[in-house]
Amino acid sequence: MTRATLAFTPTSRFTVGGMRIGELGRRAGLTTRALRHYEDLGLLTARRRANGYREYDESDLAMVAEIRSLVGLGFTLEETRPFVECLRSGHPTGSSCPDSRAVHRKKIAEVDAWIARLHDVRDELTSAQPRCAFTVTTEETP
């Protein structure tokens, strides 16, 4: 008779019975309030234990990481929805679906518009610089 063994490496992650909202928050670097807000928006779905506690798993942690990453890039929470739905439907990344790619393209266009506007402002400031006459005095006048 052969005996099967399991080998866990330092990077192995497993949870027995799922994780509660506090653990998810600690691991994701978010407050429980933020996680509840994600849940209220429908971006995160908790399963409920028999005692009513929320329960999450590793896929929820990945979902929260995706949301945080996108928000860090300037996406609104609502703009993260297509990416979350793409992950929920089993795709390997949140940007694998047409809807999420469309939101991504739209965000790039917004950033390009911001950059163009900033260039215009910079050009205006540099062209106005010689015309600005600032008088700097070292003495106070009574």
GIFENWO-V418529 format. One record per residue. N is the residue number from 1. RES is the residue in three letters. PHI is phi as a letter, one per 20 degrees, with the letter a starting at -180 (none if undefined). PSI is psi as a letter, one per 30 degrees, with the letter a starting at -180 (999 if undefined). D_LAST is the distance of its C-alpha to the last C-alpha in Angstrom with 1 decimal. Layout:
N;RES;PHI;PSI;D_LAST, N;RES;PHI;PSI;D_LAST
//
This chain:
1;MET;none;k;101.4, 2;THR;e;k;98.0, 3;ARG;d;k;94.9, 4;ALA;e;k;91.7, 5;THR;c;l;88.4, 6;LEU;d;k;84.8, 7;ALA;d;k;82.3, 8;PHE;d;k;78.7, 9;THR;e;l;76.1, 10;PRO;g;f;72.6, 11;THR;e;f;71.3, 12;SER;f;k;73.9, 13;ARG;c;k;72.5, 14;PHE;b;l;74.6, 15;THR;c;k;74.2, 16;VAL;e;k;77.1, 17;GLY;m;g;76.9, 18;GLY;n;l;73.6, 19;MET;d;k;70.1, 20;ARG;e;l;68.2, 21;ILE;f;e;64.8, 22;GLY;f;e;63.1, 23;GLU;f;e;64.7, 24;LEU;g;e;64.0, 25;GLY;f;e;60.3, 26;ARG;f;e;60.2, 27;ARG;f;e;62.0, 28;ALA;e;f;59.9, 29;GLY;m;h;56.6, 30;LEU;c;l;56.0, 31;THR;e;l;55.9, 32;THR;f;e;58.9, 33;ARG;f;e;56.8, 34;ALA;f;e;56.1, 35;LEU;f;e;59.8, 36;ARG;f;e;60.7, 37;HIS;f;e;58.3, 38;TYR;g;e;60.1, 39;GLU;f;e;63.3, 40;ASP;g;e;62.2, 41;LEU;e;f;61.4, 42;GLY;n;g;64.8, 43;LEU;e;f;63.6, 44;LEU;c;k;65.2, 45;THR;c;j;68.5, 46;ALA;e;k;69.5, 47;ARG;e;l;73.1, 48;ARG;d;k;73.8, 49;ARG;f;l;75.8, 50;ALA;g;e;78.4, 51;ASN;e;g;75.9, 52;GLY;n;f;73.4, 53;TYR;f;k;71.0, 54;ARG;f;k;69.6, 55;GLU;c;k;71.1, 56;TYR;c;l;69.9, 57;ASP;c;a;71.3, 58;GLU;f;e;70.3, 59;SER;f;e;70.2, 60;ASP;f;e;67.6, 61;LEU;f;e;65.5, 62;ALA;f;e;65.9, 63;MET;f;e;64.9, 64;VAL;f;e;61.7, 65;ALA;f;e;60.9, 66;GLU;f;e;61.4, 67;ILE;f;e;59.1, 68;ARG;f;e;56.4, 69;SER;f;e;56.7, 70;LEU;f;e;56.4, 71;VAL;f;e;53.4, 72;GLY;f;f;51.7, 73;LEU;e;f;52.2, 74;GLY;o;g;50.6, 75;PHE;f;k;53.7, 76;THR;f;l;53.5, 77;LEU;g;e;56.0, 78;GLU;f;e;58.0, 79;GLU;f;f;58.1, 80;THR;f;f;59.7, 81;ARG;g;e;62.7, 82;PRO;f;e;64.9, 83;PHE;f;e;64.4, 84;VAL;f;e;65.4, 85;GLU;f;e;68.4, 86;CYS;f;e;69.5, 87;LEU;f;e;69.5, 88;ARG;g;e;71.4, 89;SER;e;g;74.0, 90;GLY;n;g;74.9, 91;HIS;f;l;73.1, 92;PRO;f;f;72.0, 93;THR;c;l;68.4, 94;GLY;f;f;66.2, 95;SER;d;g;65.8, 96;SER;e;f;69.6, 97;CYS;d;l;69.9, 98;PRO;g;e;69.3, 99;ASP;f;e;66.9, 100;SER;f;e;64.7, 101;ARG;f;e;64.7, 102;ALA;f;e;63.6, 103;VAL;f;e;60.6, 104;HIS;f;e;59.8, 105;ARG;f;e;59.9, 106;LYS;f;e;57.7, 107;LYS;f;e;55.1, 108;ILE;f;e;55.2, 109;ALA;f;e;54.6, 110;GLU;f;e;51.6, 111;VAL;f;e;50.1, 112;ASP;g;e;50.8, 113;ALA;f;e;49.0, 114;TRP;f;e;45.9, 115;ILE;f;e;46.0, 116;ALA;f;e;46.3, 117;ARG;f;e;43.3, 118;LEU;f;e;41.2, 119;HIS;f;e;42.3, 120;ASP;f;e;41.2, 121;VAL;f;e;37.8, 122;ARG;f;e;37.4, 123;ASP;g;e;38.6, 124;GLU;f;e;36.1, 125;LEU;f;e;33.2, 126;THR;f;e;34.4, 127;SER;f;f;34.9, 128;ALA;e;f;31.5, 129;GLN;g;e;29.8, 130;PRO;f;f;29.7, 131;ARG;f;f;28.3, 132;CYS;f;k;25.3, 133;ALA;d;j;22.2, 134;PHE;d;k;19.6, 135;THR;d;k;16.6, 136;VAL;d;k;15.8, 137;THR;d;l;12.9, 138;THR;e;f;13.0, 139;GLU;d;k;9.5, 140;GLU;e;k;6.5, 141;THR;e;k;3.8, 142;PRO;f;999;0.0
//
